[in-house]
Amino acid sequence: MKNKNFLTASEVAEYLEVSTPKAYKIIQSLNDELKGKGYITIAGRISRAYFEEKIYGKGA
């Protein structure tokens, strides 16, 4: 994966080895969490830093 600030659904799908529709659901869930914390989100994209934090845990 390129070093970008945001990941697309296709990149998440490839990374997690899931289907693209499943990746969209994962992104939607993570974006809902971010919205609840008061962050601005982009549909179909997720912050790379937040994604990695949720996948690997804090301090990764």
C-alpha positions as CSV (number, residue, x, y, z in Angstrom):
1,M,0.0,0.0,0.0
2,K,1.2,3.5,-0.8
3,N,1.9,5.8,2.2
4,K,-1.3,7.9,2.0
5,N,-3.4,9.5,4.8
6,F,-6.6,7.7,3.8
7,L,-7.4,4.2,2.7
8,T,-10.1,3.4,0.2
9,A,-12.5,0.4,0.4
10,S,-10.5,-1.5,-2.2
11,E,-7.3,-1.0,-0.2
12,V,-9.0,-2.1,3.0
13,A,-10.5,-5.2,1.2
14,E,-7.1,-6.2,-0.1
15,Y,-5.3,-5.6,3.2
16,L,-7.9,-7.6,5.3
17,E,-8.5,-10.1,2.5
18,V,-12.3,-9.5,2.5
19,S,-14.8,-8.5,-0.2
20,T,-15.2,-4.9,-1.2
21,P,-18.7,-4.7,0.3
22,K,-17.4,-6.0,3.6
23,A,-14.7,-3.4,3.5
24,Y,-17.3,-0.7,3.0
25,K,-19.1,-2.0,6.1
26,I,-15.9,-1.9,8.1
27,I,-15.2,1.6,7.0
28,Q,-18.7,2.7,7.8
29,S,-18.4,1.3,11.3
30,L,-15.1,3.0,11.9
31,N,-16.3,6.3,10.5
32,D,-19.4,6.1,12.8
33,E,-17.0,5.7,15.7
34,L,-15.0,8.7,14.5
35,K,-18.2,10.8,14.1
36,G,-19.2,9.9,17.6
37,K,-15.9,11.4,18.8
38,G,-16.6,14.6,16.8
39,Y,-14.3,14.0,13.8
40,I,-15.2,14.8,10.2
41,T,-15.3,11.7,8.0
42,I,-15.3,10.9,4.3
43,A,-17.7,8.2,3.1
44,G,-15.8,5.3,1.6
45,R,-12.5,6.3,3.1
46,I,-10.9,5.8,6.5
47,S,-7.9,7.5,8.1
48,R,-4.9,5.2,7.8
49,A,-3.8,6.1,11.4
50,Y,-7.2,5.2,12.9
51,F,-7.5,2.0,10.8
52,E,-4.1,0.8,11.9
53,E,-4.9,1.7,15.5
54,K,-8.1,-0.4,15.4
55,I,-6.4,-3.3,13.6
56,Y,-3.2,-3.4,15.6
57,G,-4.2,-1.7,18.8
58,K,-2.8,1.3,20.6
59,G,0.9,1.9,20.5
60,A,1.5,-0.1,17.3
